[in-house]
Amino acid sequence: MKDELPSDVPPPGGDHQENRRFFLKQSLALAGLTFTPVSLLQAAESEEVEPPVGKTAKLKLSLSINGKKQRLAVDPRTTLLDLLRENLGLTGTKKGCDFGQCGACTVLVDGQRVLACLSFAIMQQGKKITTVEGLATGDRLHPMQEAFIRHDGFQCGYCTPGQLLSAVACIREGQAHSEAEIREYMSGNLCRCGAYPNIVKAIQDVKNSGVAV
């Protein structure tokens, strides 16, 4: 039985261009090894790897969430979004893109809007967090929630928690003086249903009413 050549070795007497490509391919591979820093090669051979999630020493964290004091021990790699959803069961804050591009995870930190998926939980030491669950007072809805209902500012509702928190911040930060200003401020919150005109109307309604948000 005839021995078979490895698949990456051209047959003897093959086409000149094929042999030339094989030679260049092997040369580049060897050159890459030649110029690889020794430190990288040593790191590749090392058995040390990053400890798996859950094995890292946890850090103590104290903060206020929706007016309630929380004392926790968290992995330093835990995001604020995962802390809220996975540790505390506050699933109103949505995980959309998880890259800070859709705004579904927007919360308020000391009154300022923050993308929870891009913020580490440990960074919130001593701060006050407000999620969509903290907007209403008992059975009484927040004025912004009432306005969203009045103006049909949502359809599927997935983006609504983030839209509501951004809308509140929009008025608090004095960025709701005109429709154009509101649209610019709210541009980081995406709505796949296209409820943008109604969201703007809801914000204008609350702004013009003069109620505290």
C-alpha angles and dihedrals in degrees: 000000000000116000113244121228119233112269093247095053115087115231117258113271092017126150114306094231091050091051090047092052091050091051093050092046093053092044093053091049092052091045090054091056092045094056098039108118114251090232091061092049090050091049090051091053094046118103092215113113134170109276113254120258109280095031097078117101108266123233127220116249130188122186143135120253118189089340095309122113114236127193113189144162110225140178105253089233094060114115122223088245094056091044090055097043105032104029102033103025094235095144095163086092102079131219104220118152095350087214101088094256106106105043095222090126096053115143134164119253112190087339095307122109115248134180102239094202091062097045126080114230092229089062089067095067109152094358132128116242124195120193129180088269088063098054099080122067105224107301092343113099122224113258089248092054090051091049092051089054093046094051099035091244093172143039116177089016098217095119094037099095091055092042091053095050092046090047091054091048090047091062096038092053093048096247098126102082094115141011091253092051092050092048091051093049093046095045092102091064111079124205116194090193092059098235092148099121091052092046089054091049091051092052092047090049092055093043093051093045090064094220117148115257 
